Amino acid sequence: MNPSNKVAIVTGAASGLGRAVAEALLAAGSRVVLFDRDAVGGARVAAAAGEAALFVPVDVTSEDQVQSGIDQALTR
């Protein structure tokens, strides 16, 4: 799979494995939508990534929040 010029949603993207996956995708040329409950950490990761990343505060246990995050990604 070639992630270049693709869009990916990564959950838990503010730290740990989620952040590592997001950073790897960004390095490979993807645009990444970062989902996490940690608003401060998620915003920090997005700011470091620049225009290729969008942070959306999402609790993935909430279907409404997940749908809202997807809608924001599609709008952008």
N, C-alpha and C positions, 0 to 999 in steps of 0.2 A: 504494500500500500504506500502510495506517495502522498503525504499529508500537505504538500505544498499547494497553496491556493485553495485550501479547504477551510471550513468553519467547524470547530469542535466545541462542545459543551463539556466542561470538566467540573465535576463536583468535588467538594472538599479542597478547592484550589488555593486556599489561603495558606496552607502549610502541608508539610509531610509529602506523602505520595502524590496527592492531588496537585500540589504545587510543582513537584518534579515533572509530572506528566504534562502540565500546562507549559512549563518552561521548555521541555523537549519539543512539544508541538510548535511552539513559537519559533524555536531555533530552526525547525524544519520548514518554516514558511507558512504555517497555518495562522489563521485568525482564531482567537480563543475567547469563548464566553466563560467567565469564571463564576461559578456558583459556590457560595459558602455562607454560613451563618455569621462568621467572623467579619464584620463590616470593616474594621480597621485593617486587619491582615489582608483581606481581599482587595481593598482599595490600594494598599501598598504594592501588592503584586501587579495589579493593573497599571499603576503609575510607572513602575519600573519597566513594564513591557511596552508602554506607549500605545500608539494608535491601533496596534494589532490585537489589543485585548479590551474586553468590556467586562467590568465587574458588576454582578447583580446579586444583592443579598438575598439568598434563598435558603430556606429550610426544606430539604428534599423530602421530609415527611409530610409536607403540606402540598397536596395536589394543586391547590390554587396558586401557591407561590411558584411552583415549578412551571405552571402554565404561563404565569405572568413573566417569568424569566425568559421563557422561550419566545413569548410575544415581543419582549424588548429586544431580544437578539434578532428576530426577523425584521423589526422596524429599523434597526440600525443597518 
